[in-house]
Amino acid sequence: MDSSRIQQDAAGVWVGMESGGMKGTSNKEARPGRTAHTMSSSSLRKKSELQLISKVRIGWLRNILNNLQEVILGTKLSLLFPAIPLAIAAHVYSFGREWIFALSLLALAPLAERVSFLTEQIACYTGPTVGGLLNATCGNATELIIAILALSQNKIDVVKYSLLGSILSNLLLVLGTSLLCGGLANLNKEQKFDRKQADVNSFLLLLGLFCHILPLLFKFSATSAQTVAQSTLNLSRVCSIVMLVAYIAYLIFQLWTHRQFFEAQEDSDDDDTPEEVPVIGFWSGFAWLTIMTAIIALLSEYVVGTIEAASDSWGVSVSFISIILLPIVGNAAEHAGAVIFAFKNKLDISLGVALGSATQISMFVVPLCVIVAWIMGIKMDLDFNMIETVCLALSIIVTAFTLQDGTSHYMKGLVLLLCYFVIGACFLVLRTPLNQPPNILNVANTSVNNQILRLKH
């Protein structure tokens, strides 16, 4: 057998045999439409060097080594993988709880990118429709796992903070950094983008904001605290069902009726465009995805269990850690990919990543957590408190104004980034006790009672 045949076998022919019939399918037919999320994630992947692996004569061993090469070493974030055993060792040997939190947080970054990679690999075999559904539901798997684990421990505030932080991070930090870097790197070029996708995402974000504001307003309209709590909870559950219905309609709009709005355009002469052929088989990808998800669940449990200890040790509030630190680390790979494509003046991809991820969190993950909490008997509502809701509203409005004309320059990115820094400073100095959110009615009632006491005296 000649060397070219061996190298071809190691690079992917065995994948077709494993999948049971993919070998004769063309690349274009096998691969789903390239979305902003998949292209952004692929920008952080390394080109595999398979010369040594191709010399292995034993087929099953060559396949295992090929899988390890592609899954473990196939990302530029592979240097962070040692944080996984370190975090587990820190937990087993009872190191400082703040160390467990920090190591677990670092380890989540490459795992989140690998889940995106494995989802795309599986999508190559399932076709564009199922592949699109996988990308639309697994794009923020890390945030969803952290939220559900926090719910299981009745840490509702951590759930709300982390999900709010993911939305703010995508709208202001990711989009702002992308527009700033893209504008500075392309000073002599006019930067334009297609507004169709941005408009759809903006409408959905405004609908989500509407569903957050109404439960908040119940604090000012009800007469008793018990009525406020029950009415807010009931309305939140109704709004969550409405939001999920809207997200399903959004998937139909994105995957079937108006797919052309969301498919990222690729340049035929772009050297950075990844290969069309899947590099691992369907069942191998499914097995790796299961393993990665289990590790993410384990590390997420460490993060949720040690967040208060990290807050006390570092002298920062839980709200700052949940809203600022968790989203930055959890979405590091996705964020970096968006910035890379902004440097290349491909703003449609950067916008698709930032706005698409924010929409998925707002319209899918948040209402799903409310429904899951309902099933678990936990009273989670959509009332994110006054400061948090105002920050969300202003962020959506500023982002919508930024994207209204279909053009971009570095000043727009700078303004979005500075808005994020102001919000970060707000939650850095705000120290709300966990599980005891400020209640405006209680504050007002306390003030009235104090005035009555003064009049009596």
C-alpha positions in Angstrom: 0.0 0.0 0.0 1.5 3.4 -1.0 2.0 6.3 1.3 -0.8 8.4 -0.3 -3.3 5.7 0.3 -2.3 5.4 4.0 -2.5 9.1 4.5 -5.9 9.3 2.9 -7.2 6.4 5.1 -5.9 8.2 8.2 -7.4 11.5 7.2 -11.0 10.4 6.8 -12.0 7.5 4.6 -12.6 5.3 7.7 -15.1 8.0 8.8 -17.3 7.1 5.8 -17.1 3.4 6.7 -18.0 4.2 10.3 -21.0 6.3 9.3 -22.4 3.6 7.1 -22.8 5.1 3.7 -21.4 8.7 3.8 -18.4 7.7 1.6 -20.2 8.2 -1.6 -21.8 11.5 -0.7 -20.4 14.8 -2.0 -19.0 17.3 0.4 -21.6 19.9 -0.4 -24.4 17.5 0.2 -23.0 16.1 3.4 -22.4 19.4 5.0 -25.2 21.7 6.4 -25.3 25.4 5.6 -22.4 27.3 7.1 -23.7 29.5 9.9 -22.0 32.2 11.8 -21.6 30.0 14.8 -19.9 27.2 13.0 -17.6 29.5 11.0 -16.6 31.4 14.2 -15.8 28.2 16.1 -13.8 26.9 13.2 -11.5 29.9 13.2 -9.9 28.6 16.4 -9.1 25.2 15.1 -5.7 23.9 14.1 -4.9 22.1 10.9 -4.1 18.5 11.8 -0.7 17.0 11.1 -1.4 13.4 10.4 2.0 12.2 9.0 3.0 10.2 12.1 -0.5 8.8 12.6 -0.7 7.7 9.0 2.3 5.4 9.6 0.5 3.4 12.2 -0.4 0.1 10.6 -3.1 -1.1 13.1 -6.5 0.4 11.9 -8.3 0.7 15.2 -5.2 2.3 16.9 -4.8 4.7 14.0 -8.5 5.7 14.4 -8.1 6.3 18.1 -5.0 8.4 17.6 -6.7 10.4 14.9 -9.6 11.1 17.2 -7.3 12.3 20.0 -5.5 14.5 17.5 -8.6 16.1 16.2 -10.6 16.5 19.4 -7.9 17.2 22.0 -5.2 19.0 20.0 -7.4 20.4 17.3 -8.0 23.7 19.0 -5.9 26.7 19.8 -7.3 26.5 23.4 -5.8 23.1 24.0 -3.3 24.7 26.4 -6.2 25.0 28.9 -7.0 21.3 28.9 -4.6 20.6 31.9 -6.9 22.7 34.0 -9.5 19.9 33.9 -7.4 17.3 35.9 -6.1 20.2 38.1 -9.6 21.2 39.0 -10.6 17.6 39.8 -7.5 17.1 41.9 -8.1 20.4 43.7 -11.6 19.2 44.6 -10.5 15.7 45.6 -7.7 16.9 47.8 -9.7 19.8 49.2 -7.6 22.7 48.0 -8.9 26.2 48.5 -12.4 26.5 47.2 -11.4 29.6 45.2 -8.8 27.6 43.4 -11.4 25.0 42.5 -13.6 27.7 41.1 -10.8 29.4 39.1 -9.5 26.1 37.6 -13.0 24.9 36.7 -13.8 28.2 35.1 -10.6 28.0 32.9 -11.3 24.4 32.0 -14.8 25.3 30.7 -13.4 27.5 27.9 -11.8 24.7 25.7 -14.7 22.3 26.5 -17.3 24.8 25.2 -15.4 25.2 22.0 -15.0 21.4 21.6 -18.8 20.9 22.1 -19.3 23.3 19.2 -16.8 21.4 17.1 -18.3 18.0 17.8 -21.9 19.3 17.2 -20.7 20.5 13.8 -19.1 17.1 13.0 -22.3 15.3 13.9 -24.3 17.8 11.8 -22.3 16.7 8.7 -24.0 13.3 8.9 -27.5 14.4 9.9 -28.2 16.9 7.1 -28.8 20.6 7.2 -32.1 20.6 9.1 -31.1 18.4 12.0 -27.6 20.0 11.9 -29.2 23.4 12.2 -31.3 22.3 15.1 -28.2 20.9 16.9 -26.4 24.2 16.4 -29.4 26.1 17.5 -29.9 24.1 20.7 -26.3 23.2 21.7 -24.7 26.6 21.0 -24.9 27.6 24.6 -24.8 24.2 26.3 -22.4 25.3 29.0 -24.6 28.1 30.2 -27.6 25.8 30.2 -25.8 23.1 32.2 -24.6 25.7 34.8 -28.1 27.1 35.1 -29.8 23.7 35.6 -27.1 22.7 38.2 -27.6 26.0 40.0 -31.4 25.4 40.0 -30.9 22.0 41.5 -29.1 23.7 44.4 -31.9 26.4 44.6 -29.4 29.2 43.7 -31.9 31.1 41.6 -30.0 34.4 41.7 -26.9 32.7 40.3 -29.0 31.4 37.4 -30.5 34.8 36.7 -27.1 36.6 37.0 -25.3 34.1 34.7 -27.9 34.2 32.0 -28.2 38.0 32.1 -24.4 38.2 31.9 -24.4 36.0 28.8 -26.8 38.3 27.1 -24.9 41.5 28.1 -21.6 39.9 27.2 -22.7 39.1 23.7 -24.5 42.4 23.0 -21.8 44.7 24.4 -18.5 42.9 24.9 -18.4 40.6 21.9 -20.1 42.9 19.5 -18.3 46.0 20.8 -14.9 44.3 20.6 -15.6 43.0 17.1 -16.7 46.4 15.8 -13.8 48.1 17.4 -11.1 45.7 16.2 -12.8 45.4 12.8 -13.0 49.2 12.4 -9.3 49.7 13.4 -8.1 47.0 11.1 -10.1 48.3 8.2 -9.8 52.1 8.5 -9.6 52.6 4.8 -12.6 50.4 4.0 -16.3 50.9 4.3 -17.7 48.3 6.6 -21.2 47.1 5.7 -23.3 44.2 6.9 -26.7 42.7 6.1 -29.3 44.2 8.4 -31.9 41.4 7.8 -30.4 39.0 10.4 -29.8 41.9 12.9 -33.4 43.1 12.6 -34.8 39.7 13.3 -32.6 39.2 16.4 -33.4 42.7 17.6 -37.1 42.0 17.4 -36.8 38.8 19.4 -34.6 40.5 22.0 -37.2 43.3 22.5 -39.9 40.6 22.9 -37.8 39.0 25.6 -37.3 42.3 27.3 -41.0 42.9 27.2 -41.5 39.6 29.1 -39.0 40.7 31.7 -40.4 44.1 32.3 -44.0 43.1 32.9 -43.2 40.8 36.0 -41.0 43.6 37.3 -43.9 46.1 37.1 -46.1 43.8 39.3 -44.0 45.1 42.2 -45.6 48.5 41.8 -49.2 47.4 41.1 -50.0 44.7 43.6 -51.2 45.4 47.2 -49.5 42.6 49.2 -46.2 40.8 49.0 -47.9 37.4 48.7 -50.0 38.7 45.7 -46.9 40.1 44.1 -44.9 36.9 44.4 -47.7 34.6 43.1 -48.8 37.0 40.3 -45.2 37.5 39.2 -44.6 33.7 39.1 -47.7 32.9 37.1 -47.1 35.7 34.6 -43.4 34.6 34.2 -44.5 31.0 33.4 -47.0 32.2 30.8 -44.3 34.5 29.3 -41.8 31.7 29.2 -44.2 29.5 27.2 -44.7 32.5 24.8 -40.9 33.0 24.5 -40.4 29.3 23.7 -43.1 29.5 21.0 -41.4 32.5 19.6 -38.1 30.7 19.6 -39.6 27.7 17.7 -41.0 30.1 15.1 -37.5 31.7 14.9 -36.0 28.2 14.2 -38.5 27.7 11.4 -37.7 31.1 10.0 -34.0 30.4 10.3 -33.8 26.9 9.0 -36.5 26.7 6.4 -38.4 29.7 5.2 -35.6 32.4 5.3 -32.4 30.3 5.6 -30.6 32.7 3.2 -30.7 35.4 5.9 -28.6 33.4 8.3 -26.1 31.4 6.1 -22.7 32.9 6.3 -21.0 33.8 3.0 -17.7 32.0 2.4 -15.0 33.1 0.0 -13.9 30.4 -2.4 -10.3 31.6 -2.2 -10.2 31.9 1.6 -7.3 29.8 2.9 -8.7 29.7 6.4 -11.9 28.0 5.3 -12.0 24.6 7.0 -12.2 21.3 5.0 -15.6 20.2 4.0 -15.0 16.5 4.8 -15.7 15.6 8.5 -12.6 14.5 10.3 -14.2 12.1 12.8 -17.1 9.6 12.4 -20.6 10.0 13.6 -20.5 7.5 16.5 -17.0 8.8 17.5 -18.4 12.3 17.5 -21.4 11.3 19.6 -19.2 9.5 22.1 -16.9 12.4 22.5 -19.8 14.8 22.8 -21.2 12.7 25.6 -17.8 12.6 27.4 -17.4 16.4 27.0 -20.9 17.1 28.3 -20.3 15.0 31.3 -17.0 16.8 32.1 -18.8 20.2 31.6 -21.5 19.1 34.1 -18.9 18.0 36.6 -16.9 21.3 36.4 -20.1 23.3 36.4 -21.1 21.7 39.6 -17.7 22.8 41.0 -18.3 26.3 39.8 -21.8 26.6 41.3 -20.7 25.0 44.6 -17.7 27.3 45.1 -18.9 30.6 43.7 -19.7 32.1 47.2 -16.3 31.0 48.5 -14.6 32.7 45.5 -16.7 35.8 46.1 -15.6 36.0 49.8 -11.9 35.2 49.0 -11.6 37.7 46.2 -13.6 40.4 47.8 -16.0 40.8 44.9 -19.8 40.2 44.8 -21.5 37.1 43.5 -23.3 39.2 41.0 -20.1 40.5 39.5 -18.6 37.0 39.2 -21.9 35.6 37.7 -22.6 38.5 35.3 -19.0 39.4 34.2 -16.6 36.5 34.8 -18.7 33.4 34.0 -19.9 34.6 30.5 -16.4 35.8 29.5 -14.8 32.4 30.2 -17.7 30.3 29.2 -17.9 31.9 25.7 -14.2 32.7 25.2 -13.9 30.6 22.1 -17.0 31.9 20.5 -16.0 35.5 21.3 -12.5 35.1 19.9 -13.9 33.7 16.7 -16.2 36.7 16.3 -13.3 39.1 16.7 -11.1 37.2 14.2 -13.7 37.5 11.5 -14.2 41.2 12.3 -10.5 41.7 11.6 -11.2 40.1 8.2 -14.0 42.6 7.6 -16.7 39.8 7.7 -19.1 41.5 10.0 -22.0 39.4 9.1 -20.4 36.4 10.8 -19.4 38.5 13.9 -23.0 39.8 14.1 -24.4 36.4 13.7 -22.3 35.1 16.6 -23.1 37.9 19.0 -26.7 38.5 18.2 -27.5 34.8 17.6 -26.1 33.8 20.9 -27.8 36.6 22.8 -31.1 35.6 21.2 -30.7 32.0 22.1 -30.0 32.8 25.7 -32.9 35.2 26.0 -35.6 33.3 24.1 -34.6 29.7 24.7 -32.3 29.2 27.8 -34.0 31.7 30.1 -37.6 30.5 29.6 -36.5 26.9 29.6 -34.9 27.4 33.0 -38.2 28.8 34.2 -40.1 25.8 32.9 -37.5 23.4 34.3 -37.7 25.1 37.7 -41.5 24.8 37.5 -41.2 21.1 37.0 -38.7 20.8 39.9 -41.0 22.7 42.2 -38.7 25.8 42.4 -40.2 29.2 42.1 -38.1 31.0 39.5 -39.6 33.9 37.7 -38.6 36.4 35.1 -38.2 39.3 37.6 -34.5 40.1 37.3 -34.8 43.1 39.7 -34.6 46.8 38.8 -30.9 47.4 38.1 -30.5 44.2 36.1 -33.6 44.7 34.0 -32.6 48.4 33.2 -29.1 47.3 32.2 -30.6 44.7 29.9 -33.1 47.2 28.4 -30.4 49.9 27.8 -28.1 47.3 26.3 -30.7 46.1 23.8 -31.6 49.7 22.8 -28.0 50.8 22.4 -27.2 47.8 20.3 -30.3 48.3 18.1 -29.3 52.0 17.5 -25.8 50.9 16.7 -26.9 48.5 13.9 -29.8 50.6 12.4 -27.9 51.9 9.3 -26.1 48.7 8.2 -22.6 50.2 8.5 -20.0 50.1 11.1 -16.8 51.9 12.3 -14.6 51.6 15.3 -16.4 54.4 17.3 -19.6 52.2 17.5 -17.6 49.4 18.9 -15.9 51.6 21.4 -19.2 53.0 22.7 -20.6 49.4 23.2 -17.4 48.4 25.0 -17.5 51.3 27.3 -21.1 50.6 28.1 -20.1 47.1 29.2 -17.3 48.5 31.4 -19.8 50.8 33.1 -22.1 47.9 33.8 -19.2 45.8 35.1 -18.3 48.7 37.5 -21.9 48.8 38.6 -22.0 45.2 39.6 -18.5 45.4 41.1 -19.6 47.9 43.7 -23.2 46.5 44.1 -23.2 43.9 46.8 -26.6 42.3 46.9 -26.8 39.4 49.4 -27.3 36.1 47.5 -30.9 34.8 47.6 -32.1 38.2 49.0 -32.8 40.5 46.1 -33.8 44.0 47.0 -37.6 44.5 47.1 -38.8 48.0 46.2 -42.1 47.5 48.1 -40.3 46.5 51.3 -38.1 49.6 51.0 -41.1 51.8 50.4 -43.0 50.3 53.2 -40.1 50.7 55.6 -39.8 54.4 54.6 -43.5 55.0 55.2 -43.4 53.2 58.6 -40.4 55.3 59.7 -42.3 58.5 58.9 -45.3 57.4 60.8 -43.2 56.7 63.8 -41.6 60.1 63.7 -45.1 61.8 63.5 -46.2 59.8 66.6 -43.2 60.9 68.6 
